[in-house]
Amino acid sequence: MTKKRRCTAIFLVVATTMSLLFSGCSNKKNKDGKVVIELVQYKPEAVDVFEALEEKFNATHDDIELVIDSPNDAMTILKTRFIREDNPDIIGIGGDINYSNFLDAEMLMDVSDFDGLSDIKENYLSTNKDLEYVPMDGVYAVPYMANAAGILYNRDMFEEHNWSIPTTWDEFLQLCEDIEAEGIQPLYFGFKDTWTCLAPWNAIAVNLCPSDIAYQVNSGNAKFSDVYEEVAVKERVLLDYAQPNPVAYGYNDACTAFARGESAMYVIGSYAISQIKSVNPDMNIDSFVFPASNNADENILNSGNDLMFCIMEDCEYKEEAYEVLRFLLEDENVQFYLDDQSAVPCKKGDFTLASELDGMNDYIVNGIVADYQDHHYPSEMSVDAMIQTYLLDNSSNALDTFLARFDKEWERYNRDIIAKVQEYQEKEE
C-alpha cells in the first residue's frame, strides 16, 4: 500500500476509534519466543483441513507458531483488517478480482525468490499474470489448489443406457435429446442463486473466448459483445433441456436433485461434489469438459486458482512465512487437502485425484486449462444477475439488450482500470 493510501486509511480509522490504530502493532512473538505467523484463509468448508495442518506444523516446528484463521465471510473481514492496518502475515484467497485489487493497491509481497515456485505448474502461475490490470514484474501469489468446472454426470446412469461422452457441441445436444427420449431429465439448474448462472457461462466461454478478453476490452481493442454472443446463445439453449422454471430452485435444490437421480447431468464445478455427496454418499459421479465448440481439439477445461497464498507486503518475518508455505506444499499435505476437498493440485507431482474427476484427468495432467471469465468481473457489476435476467427475458431483442448492457456496465464499473491500462499502453508505445 502506498504511503498516501495508508495515511488516508489511518485518517478514516481515527475518525471512528483511536484503538484501531494500534491493532496492527501486536507482538509477533509468543511467550516462548517463537515467531508467530498468522494465516487467514477464505474457505470455511476447509476449516477442518487447516486445523489439522496447523496442529501438524506446530508439532514439528520449534521456532515458529502457525495460527490459521478460517472465518466465514473472510474477504469482508480481511478488507476491514486492511483498513485498520492489522494485516495477517499470509492470506489464502482465490485468483479473482480481489487478488487484482490487492495487487493494484501494492499490498502483496513479491515472492519471486521463493524456492517453492519451481514446483508450481506454469499454467496456474500464468493465470495470475492475466489478473494483473497492467503487466507487473514479479510473482505475488503461490497457487495451491485449483478447481475444475464442466459437467458432472451420473456414471451408473450413463453405463446403464450406454450413453457416450460428447466431445463437440452437436454431440452434446444429441446426448441431451437421447436422454430425454428415455424419459430422463438431462440437466438441472439452481438459477435462483444467481451465482450458479456463471457455472455454464464460464464453462462455455473458456472454449470460445480469449483468456485475456478483459485486458483487450480495457485496452480499447475489443468489446465483450463481439465475443460473448455465442456464449450467451448457447447458455440459453441449455434451458431447453433443464427442469421447468430453473430460477425457482437454488444451488442446494439442484445438488439434491442430481444426487437423487432426477437429472443425468449437472453443469457445475468440482466444488459441488461434497454437497452432492452429503445427500447421496454412494453416488457414482464422473465428469467431462464442457464441449462448447464443434472442434473437439478446441476443448479446454475451465480451471482457475481456487486457493493461493500471498504474503503481505508488511510481513516482518519473510523467511518464517516461506517456511509455512514450504510445509503446506509438502506432497503429503497437498494430498491431504485433495482427499478432503476433491480439489486439483497446482503443484507438479504424482497426486491421486478424486475419482469424480476421472473424465477431466487428461486435461488436468497436461495443463489444458484456462481461467474462469468471471474472475475478472467486479462484484459491483453483478454479472450473475445480468445473465439470470437475460435468461428470463423472452423478448425478441433479449440477446442484443444483454450484450449492450454488458459493454455499458463494464465501462461504468471499470472506468479507473480502463484509464490505467490505456495510460500504461501509451507509455509503452
N, C-alpha and C positions, 0 to 999 in steps of 0.2 A: 504494500500500500504506500502511495506517495506521501510525503510529509504534509502536503496541503490537504489531502483526503483524510489523513489521520487526525489532523488538527480539527477539521470540520466535524468528524465523528465525535471527538472528545468534547467539543463545544456543545453538541446536541445532548450528549450524555450528562454533562454538568447541569444542563437546564432541568434535568429530571431528578437526578440524585448524584451527590458527590461520591457516595461509596462505590459506585460502579467504576470510577476512575482507577481504583486500586485493585479491582478484582483480577486483573491480569498480572499482578505482582506476587502471586502465591509462590511459596517455596517450592523449587523444583527438585528438592531432595527430601527423602523421608527421614524419620528419626534415626534410622540405621545408617544414614549417609548414602543410600542408594539414589541414583538419578531416577527421577520419576518421569516416564514418558506416557503422556495421555493420548489415546487414540479415540476419536469419536467417529463411529461409522453409522451409515444411514439405513441399514437393512435390519429392521426389528425381527423379521422372520428368521434371521440367522443368529439371534442372540445367544442361543444355547451353544452354537459352534464357537462363538467368540469368547464366551465364558470359559469353555474348555481350553481354548488356545491361550487365554490369559493365565489360567492356572498352570498350564504346562510350561509356559515361558518363565513364569516367576519361580517355578520349582527347579529350573535348570540354569538360572542366571543369578549370580551373587551380587552383581554391581548395578543392576537395572531393575526397577519395578515397573511393570507394564500395567496401566489402568485403561480398560476398554469400556467405553460407554456406548450403548446401543439404544438411544431414546426413540420413542415414537415422534414423528414429525421432526426428524433430525435436522433437515435443512433449515427450518424456521429457527430452531434452537441455535444452530451454527451461525446463522446470519445475525441473530441477536448478540451472540458472544463476540462476533467480529466487531460490531458497533462498540461493544464495551472494551474492546482490545483485550479480551480474555480468551485468547486463542489456544486451542489444544496444540499439541506438537504435530500430530498426524491426523488427517481426515480421510475417511473412507467414503467415497462418493461415486456416483455414476458418471459416465462420459456423456454429459449432456450440456445444456445451455448454462447450468450453474457453474460447471467447470470453466466454460468460456468466460463467464463474468468474473470469476475469482482470478483467472489468469489475467484478464484485462485490467483488473484492479491491482496487479502486481503483488498479490498476497501469497503466491506459492514459490517455493524454493526450486531453483534449477538443480536437478539431481542427475545431471549428465555423468557425474563421476561415480555414481552408484554401481558397484560391480555386478549387481544382480540384473541389470538391464540386458546384458548379453544373453540371458536365459529367456527373455520375453519374445514371443512371436512378433515378427516385424509388422504384420498387418494390423495388430492391435496398437502398436506404437504409432503407426502412420495414421490410424483412425483419430488419435488425439491431435495430430497436426492439423487435420481437417477442421477441428473445432476451434482453432485459433482464428480470431477475427482478422488479424493480419499475420503473415508469417513471422515467427519468432525463432530466435536461436535458443537451443537448449531443450531439455526434457523436464517436464513439470509434474508428471504422474507416472506411477508404476502400475500398469494394468495387471489385475489379479484374476478376476473372473469375468467371463462373458456369458451371455445367454444366447439363445437361438430362437428365432420366430419363423414359423411356416405353418404347416398343417399337422396337427395331431390326429391320429386315426385309430379306430378300434381294430387292432390287429386280428383278433379272433373273428370279427365280423367279415373282414376282408378275406381271410382264408376260407371261411365258410362259403362265401359267394364267389370265390376265385376272381376277385377284382384286382386289377393290376395298378401299380403306382404310376400315375401320369408324369410325363416329363415335358409336356407342352400345354399351352392354354387350351387348345382344342381337345386334347386328350382329357384334360381336367373336366371340361364341360361335358364331354361324353360320359365320363365316370359319374358325374352328378346325375345325368339322365338315367344311367344304368341303375344307380342306387334307388332313385325314385321309382323306377319300374318294378322294383322289388317291394315297394310299399314302405320304404325306409326313408327317414328324413336325412338328406345329405349333410346339411350344415346347421349349426345352431349358433346364435349370436346373443350377446348380452349388452346390446347397444344402449340400454337405459343408463348404464355407466358409460358416459361419453368417451372416456379414455380408451375403451375397448374398440372404438371405431378406428383407432390408429393401428391396431394389430394387422388387419388385412391391408390397410393403406401402406404401411411400411414394407410388408412382405411383397406387395406388388411393385411398389416404387423402386425397390432395391435392384430389380431387374431392368427397369425401363428408364431410369433417370440417372444422370451423372451423380456420383457421390458428393461432388463439390458444387452442386447446383446453387446452394445458398450463397457461396462465395461469388459465383458467377453473377447472380442476381444483384448482390451488394456492389459488385463492380460495374453494374450497368450494362453487362454484356448478355443478359438473358432475362426472361420473365418466367415465373412459375407457370403461368397459363400456357406457355409454349410446350412444357414438358409434362404437366400434370393432367392433361386432358384424358389420355389413355388410362392413367391410373384411376381417375375418378369414374370413368365409364365402366371399367372392369370391376371396381368395388360395388357399383350399383347392380351389376349383373349377378353378383353373389346373392342378392336378396331373392332372386328367382328360385333359389334352392334352399332358402332358410325357412324357419318356422314363421307362421303369420305374426306380424307386428313385433319384430325383434326389439324395438325400443321399449317394449313393455317388460322386458326381462333384463336383469342385471348380470354382472360377472359371475356371482355365486350361482345364480339360476342356470347360467349356461354351463358352468363347470359341473353342476349337479346333473343336469340333463344329459350331458355327454357321458358322465360316469355311469348313468343308469341305462345307457344304450339307446337313448332317444334320438341320437344322431350318429352317423357313421364317422363324421369328421368335425373338427373344431379348429378354426383359423385363429391361432393364438400362439404365444411364446412358451418356451420351456418352463417359465416361471409359474405356469398354471398347473403343472404336473402334481405338485404337492397338494394343491387344493382339490384336484380331481381325485387323487388317491385317498384323501381324507374321507371322501364319500364312498369310494369303492376301492379298498386297498389291493384287491386282487385283479383289478382291471389290467388287461394286456394292451398297453399303449405303444405305438411306434409313431414315427413322424416322417415327413418328407418336405423338401424345399418347395416353396410355392412356385409353380411353373407359369409365371406371368407372360412369358414370351412363347412364340411358336417355334423358336430355335432353342432346342434343348441345351446347346452349348453355351447359351447366354444365362442359364440358371445360376443364381448367386444366393447363398444363404444369408439371410438377414441376421447379423450377429454384431453386437456392439459391446463396449466395455460396461458391464453391469456393476462392477466394483473395482475401483482402483484406489491406490493410496498416494496422497500428496502430503509432503512435508511443508508446514507453514514457513513462510519467509523468515519470521522472527523466532523460529525454534532455536533454543540456546544449545541444544545437545544433538548436533547433527549426526555424529558417529553412533551415538546410542540409538537414535531414530533409525539409522541404517541397519543396526543390529536387529531391531524389531522386524524390519522388512525382510532381512535375510531369514529370520526364523519363520515368518509367515510363508515364505517361498520355498521352504524345505519340502521336498516331494511328499513326505508323509503328511504334512499339514495341508498341502494342496489337495491331496486325495481325500483327506478327512472332510474338507469343505465340500468337495464334489459329491461325495457319498450322501451327504446330508441335504444338499440343495439342488441336486441334478443340474449342476452348472457346467460351463465349458471353461477349461483352463486356458489362461493367457500365457502360461509358461510352457516352454518346449518340454517334451518328455513323453514317456510311455505311460499315460494315465488311463485308468479304467473309467469310461463314461457310463452314464445311466443307460440302461437298455432301451429306454424310451427315445433315445437319440440315435438309435442304430441307423435309421434311414438318412440321417444327416452327417454321419460319421466321416464319410469321404471328404465332404466339404470342409468339415472342421479340421481334419488332419492336414489337408492340402491347402488350407488358408483361402478357400474360395468363398470369401465373406465380404460383406460391406455393411456399413453402419446404418442405423435407423435414421430415416429422414427427420423424424420429429425431434431428434437430439439437437437440431439447430433451431427449433421453433421456440420463441419466447412464450412463457406461460401466459402472459397477458393477452396474447393473440387468440388463445382458446381455439386452436385448430381442430381439436377433437369435436367441440361443439359445432364448429362450422361444417365439418363433414357430416355430423348427425343431421343438421338442418338440411343439407343438400340431399341426403338420402331420403328425407321425409318430403322433399319438395317434388310434387308431381306435375309441376307446370312445364310447359314446353321449352322454356328457356332456363331451366334449373341449372344445367351444366355451365352455361355462359355466365349466369349470375354468380355461381360459386367461384369460378376461375377469376372473374373480375374482382370479386371481393377479396380473394386470396392475395392478389397483387396489391390491392389498395391497403389491406390491413398489414401486410408485410412492411410496406413503406412507412406506414404510420408508427408501428412499434419498433422499427429498426432504423429510424432516421439517423440517430447518432452513430450507429455502427456503419451504416452506408457511407456517411461522411468520412468516418475514419478510414474505411477501406479505400475510398476513392482518393483521399489525401495521400495515403500510402502509395497508391499506384502512380499518382502524379509525381511523387518524389522519385520513385523508381525509374520512371520514364525520363 
